[in-house]
């Protein structure tokens, strides 16, 4: 299939176009920052891990430009501030692997495999 505009070429796809997927990942990252743990489907948790870890790495580096990049991605200034001020200092010495995915079993309604993603 030749390239269709607006369609991601790699990674997990969750329906919708690229903008929808980016917005959904931003919302999931913001929710993970707020609650420091999240129950979602296994595939969304696996896709969320690299997106969150990139944001946390930017927060560890600090600086105005990195903060603007994170705010542009998650669209929530309060959660970005929490990430930079509270969460990033906790992982200052850790080289990576900030999240843990625990499999929970199938969801009752549609049998979708569920998982909990949380900060280590």
C-alpha positions as CSV (number, residue, x, y, z in Angstrom):
1,X,0.0,0.0,0.0
2,X,1.5,3.3,-1.0
3,X,1.6,6.0,1.7
4,X,-1.7,7.4,2.7
5,X,-1.4,10.9,4.2
6,X,-1.9,11.1,8.0
7,X,-1.4,7.4,8.6
8,X,1.5,6.4,10.9
9,X,3.9,3.9,9.3
10,X,5.2,2.2,12.3
11,X,4.2,1.4,15.9
12,X,0.9,0.3,17.4
13,X,-2.3,1.7,15.8
14,X,-5.5,2.4,17.7
15,X,-7.8,3.6,15.0
16,X,-8.2,7.2,13.8
17,X,-5.5,9.3,12.1
18,X,-2.1,10.2,13.4
19,X,-3.4,13.3,15.2
20,X,-5.9,11.2,17.1
21,X,-3.3,8.7,18.2
22,X,-0.9,11.4,19.3
23,X,-3.7,13.1,21.3
24,X,-4.7,9.8,22.9
25,X,-1.1,9.1,23.9
26,X,-0.8,12.6,25.4
27,X,-3.9,12.1,27.4
28,X,-2.7,8.7,28.7
29,X,0.7,10.2,29.7
30,X,-1.1,13.0,31.6
31,X,-3.3,10.5,33.3
32,X,-0.3,8.4,34.3
33,X,1.4,11.5,35.7
34,X,-1.7,12.4,37.7
35,X,-2.4,9.0,39.2
36,X,1.1,7.5,39.0
37,X,-0.7,4.3,37.9
38,X,-3.3,3.5,35.3
39,X,-5.5,0.5,34.3
40,X,-5.8,0.2,30.5
41,X,-5.6,-2.5,27.8
42,X,-2.3,-4.3,27.4
43,X,-1.6,-2.9,23.9
44,X,-2.2,0.7,25.1
45,X,0.0,0.2,28.1
46,X,2.8,-1.2,25.9
47,X,2.5,1.8,23.5
48,X,2.3,4.3,26.5
49,X,5.6,3.1,28.0
50,X,8.0,4.7,25.5
51,X,5.9,7.9,25.2
52,X,6.0,8.4,29.0
53,X,9.6,7.5,29.3
54,X,10.6,10.1,26.6
55,X,8.6,12.8,28.5
56,X,10.3,11.8,31.8
57,X,13.8,11.9,30.2
58,X,13.1,15.4,29.0
59,X,11.9,16.3,32.5
60,X,15.1,14.9,34.0
61,X,17.2,17.1,31.6
62,X,15.1,20.1,32.6
63,X,15.1,23.5,30.8
64,X,12.5,25.7,29.3
65,X,12.6,24.1,25.8
66,X,12.0,20.6,27.2
67,X,9.2,21.8,29.3
68,X,7.5,23.4,26.3
69,X,7.9,20.2,24.3
70,X,6.2,18.1,27.1
71,X,3.4,20.7,27.5
72,X,2.9,20.6,23.7
73,X,2.6,16.8,23.9
74,X,0.4,16.3,26.9
75,X,-1.5,19.6,26.7
76,X,-1.7,20.0,30.5
77,X,0.6,22.6,32.2
78,X,-0.3,21.3,35.8
79,X,0.7,17.7,34.9
80,X,3.9,18.9,33.2
81,X,4.8,20.9,36.3
82,X,4.2,17.8,38.5
83,X,6.4,15.8,36.1
84,X,9.3,18.3,36.2
85,X,9.0,19.3,39.9
86,X,8.0,16.0,41.7
87,X,8.5,12.9,39.5
88,X,11.7,13.7,37.6
89,X,13.8,14.3,40.8
90,X,12.9,10.9,42.1
91,X,14.5,9.2,39.0
92,X,17.5,11.5,38.7
93,X,20.0,8.6,39.3
94,X,18.0,6.0,37.3
95,X,19.1,5.4,33.7
96,X,15.8,4.3,32.4
97,X,13.0,1.8,33.0
98,X,10.6,4.1,34.9
99,X,7.4,2.1,34.4
100,X,6.1,-1.4,35.2
101,X,3.3,-3.2,33.4
102,X,1.3,-5.8,35.3
103,X,-1.1,-8.0,33.4
104,X,-4.5,-8.2,35.0
105,X,-6.5,-10.7,32.8
106,X,-9.4,-10.1,30.5
107,X,-11.9,-7.3,30.8
108,X,-15.4,-8.6,31.6
109,X,-17.3,-6.8,28.8
110,X,-15.3,-7.6,25.7
111,X,-12.5,-10.0,26.9
112,X,-9.8,-7.5,26.1
113,X,-6.5,-8.2,27.9
114,X,-6.1,-5.6,30.7
115,X,-2.9,-4.3,32.3
116,X,-1.9,-1.8,35.0
117,X,1.0,0.5,34.2
118,X,2.6,2.2,37.1
119,X,5.7,4.1,38.0
120,X,8.5,2.0,39.6
